[in-house]
Amino acid sequence: MVPLRPGDPAPRDPVDVLVEGTQVTAVGPGLPSPGSTVVGGVREVDADGRWLVPGLWDQHVHLAQWTLTSGRLDLAGAKSPEQALAQVKERVEEYPELPVIGWGHRSAGWDRDVTVSELDAVSGDTPVVLISGDGHHAWLNTTALLFLAMPVRDSVVREAEWFAAYPRLATLVGNDGTSPEAYRRTLDHAASMGVVGLVDFEFSGGVADWQERWAAGCDLLKIRMSTYAEGLDDVLTRGLRTGDPLPELDGRITMGPLKIISDGSLNTRTAWCCEPYGDAHRLEYPSGQPNLSGTELRDLLRTAHRNALEVACHAIGDAAVAEALASYADTGARGSIEHAQMVNRADVATMARLGIRASIQPAHLLDDRDLTEKIWGERSARCFAFRWMLDDGVTLAMGSDAPVSPLDPWLAMAAGVHRSADDRDAWHGEQALTPQEVLAASVDGQPMVGAGSRGDLALLDSDPLAASDSPADAATALRAMTVAATWVDGQEVYSAF
């Protein structure tokens, strides 16, 4: 049998797949059975004609925040400050002794700015922290501001000040929501969707925290641990380079990139753009702004490159993307643009020329569609420009940015294929991808299941590449996908059998 190559159609008839150790060693019909002398002692799984694909990766997760989300006050449906305040008031009245941590409101769609004083009026002395759905600002009451040792003000806390304060939330709510047991539940759920690996961009924590979690049962999936500038000294002191196993642990958890948040977000109108926002009259910075100067950004990239660390540079606005790419070119650093939400056409070609990956989160477009049209207008044609990227040769790596979007690779793939969350036509359907392209962007560069490929596998109950009548139908099928089993390094981590 001629070995399959990437891009070849799947076999018409069922085949056997042999995994030995951490690798697939053979694929073909009629391989020796587990009882033979060639493959003695191998466990056999009867897949009953199901579809086997390389295991999925989520390339952008804030794992602690996602793990905590289930216990937070869900404000995603709040259409106004008044609705959010009513939910807070109800929670405080029900549990007056417990802090309120909310998540998910999208204040960019509200008709006014909020104040601390109105939150104080419904919360009293109960600490309240309401984190925006993009994670880039938080609306705190005075009690929470004081508890987290932050200056009292009557406005929200944004960007770098909020990122610095976030780790102190544990002093307010404790660590129960991010205990090893809670992490393990999150990892189990990810495995049930065919996920074999995650890139963790959590703001707090580091090597010591992962050593503790790993020993306490969180050694289920493959993890790449990132660092921010605040944790960089510890990483450099340990001599860790991107791809190195973390010390005292097995090779499934490795050092990832240096994460840099170079600009803000659409929802907070802090993404750095080449032109002003449509409602610039409301803004202190009409075009958004960078979080770092060009010199500061390049210094971080040089340090990372000098120490063999890749960089994951958050850049949402088109000006931020251009500056990030210029910084990569000036320093020789390698890595990714995280989000690349609005891009200029020429910058996509530059991304390809420099070999910089686009780490994309297609499910964001489902939430951001209407707001983008409102405040970026015709620039929406340059948003989530996945087709431009792929056609120009940019490597795509898909993820969720959980908890900004759910940790659900099938939702992300569906969004990339159809670009709509409702009955409306696809939003800029010219930028849509095919099911094969979104799957290829979700498997961490593993092009197929074949001899020599990794033993990271997902067994699906239906064909993810099945012919469909329209992108909408293909997206519906992807969202409905169910997983029968998942293996990491040849070891079963989930089974529905």
Secondary structure as UniProt FT lines:
FT   TURN            6..7
FT   STRAND          16..20
FT   TURN            21..22
FT   STRAND          23..28
FT   TURN            29..30
FT   TURN            34..35
FT   TURN            40..41
FT   TURN            48..49
FT   STRAND          51..54
FT   STRAND          56..61
FT   HELIX           63..69
FT   TURN            70..71
FT   STRAND          73..74
FT   TURN            76..77
FT   HELIX           81..94
FT   TURN            96..97
FT   STRAND          100..105
FT   HELIX           107..109
FT   HELIX           116..123
FT   TURN            124..125
FT   STRAND          128..132
FT   TURN            133..134
FT   STRAND          137..140
FT   HELIX           142..147
FT   TURN            148..149
FT   STRAND          157..158
FT   HELIX           159..165
FT   HELIX           166..168
FT   HELIX           169..173
FT   HELIX           176..178
FT   HELIX           180..192
FT   TURN            193..194
FT   STRAND          195..200
FT   HELIX           207..215
FT   TURN            216..217
FT   STRAND          222..227
FT   HELIX           229..231
FT   HELIX           232..237
FT   TURN            238..239
FT   TURN            242..243
FT   TURN            247..248
FT   TURN            251..252
FT   STRAND          253..261
FT   TURN            266..269
FT   TURN            278..279
FT   HELIX           280..282
FT   TURN            286..287
FT   HELIX           294..306
FT   TURN            307..308
FT   STRAND          311..315
FT   HELIX           318..331
FT   STRAND          335..339
FT   HELIX           345..354
FT   STRAND          357..360
FT   TURN            362..363
FT   HELIX           364..375
FT   HELIX           377..382
FT   HELIX           386..392
FT   STRAND          396..398
FT   HELIX           409..418
FT   TURN            427..428
FT   HELIX           429..431
FT   HELIX           435..440
FT   TURN            441..445
FT   TURN            451..452
FT   STRAND          457..460
FT   TURN            464..465
FT   HELIX           471..479
FT   STRAND          483..488
FT   TURN            489..490
FT   STRAND          491..495
//
